[in-house]
Amino acid sequence: MDEEVRTYVRVIGDSPAVVVPPTFVWTRDVERAWAARGIECIVTPGRRSTSRDAEGRPAGDEGPFANGDRAGDLTYLVRNDYFEPSRGRDAVHARGALDRAASQGRPCLLENHRDNFIGDAALPRAALLELDTLYREALRRHPGLRFMSTHELGRILRDRPPAWVVTGVRGRALPVWARVADRGRPWRLLRMTGAAGCGRWRAASAGRCIPIRDEGPCDPMNRARH
């Protein structure tokens, strides 16, 4: 950890505050070492893999983590999805992840790797075009969208400043319902029992707008959002 921090400071000129564990394999001991060296935020896939199996794949999962969960002075952030045009996760895929996060009142963190933007000239050109498309569509669909560093987001999740937190039933009803509808097995159970329709009506009645299928995401947040 000392070597990592020294190298970062030498190259960047400032101390690191965020870490993305390589291949998302790390342990609590590693976390404590990061925290002792000034790291504030850890980007995760929603879990911690503590070992590797016989084939070298991440194993020993611990969690789950949610955005803003804490471990001492460390704040966990959760990567939602991907923007990887070279792997088929293009602007349409990333926009879907953003729409889903926005409807649930969550931040949207998209994983990306440099191999989308290097190599044969055609590959980075196509990836940059997809990136332009993603920015354009994201701003069109979500005019209140805000871009920020991971460190800034971690501070917001930690400190919960009023300008960034929606309070009260009226502001939270639709995002909470959108989270329930994205829960897989519990949502299927609600649909089977008929409770889904009742819950959707109650959430829409308590919220600020009623989502209409196939007409884009409802925007229940009347504040700046990340």
QUIQUILIN-V111742 format. One record per run of one state. SS is the DSSP state (H for helix, E for strand, C for the rest). FROM is the first residue (numbers start at 1). LEN is the number of residues. If there is no record, write none. Layout:
# QUIQUILIN-V111742
{{SS,FROM,LEN} {SS,FROM,LEN}}
This chain:
# QUIQUILIN-V111742
{{C,1,1} {H,2,11} {C,13,5} {E,18,3} {C,21,1} {H,22,3} {E,25,1} {C,26,2} {H,28,9} {C,37,4} {E,41,4} {C,45,2} {E,47,6} {C,53,5} {E,58,6} {C,64,6} {E,70,2} {C,72,2} {E,74,5} {C,79,2} {E,81,2} {C,83,1} {E,84,1} {H,85,3} {C,88,1} {E,89,1} {C,90,1} {H,91,13} {C,104,6} {E,110,2} {C,112,2} {H,114,3} {C,117,4} {H,121,21} {C,142,3} {E,145,1} {C,146,4} {H,150,10} {C,160,2} {H,162,3} {C,165,4} {H,169,13} {C,182,3} {H,185,9} {C,194,1} {H,195,12} {C,207,18} {E,225,1} {C,226,1}}
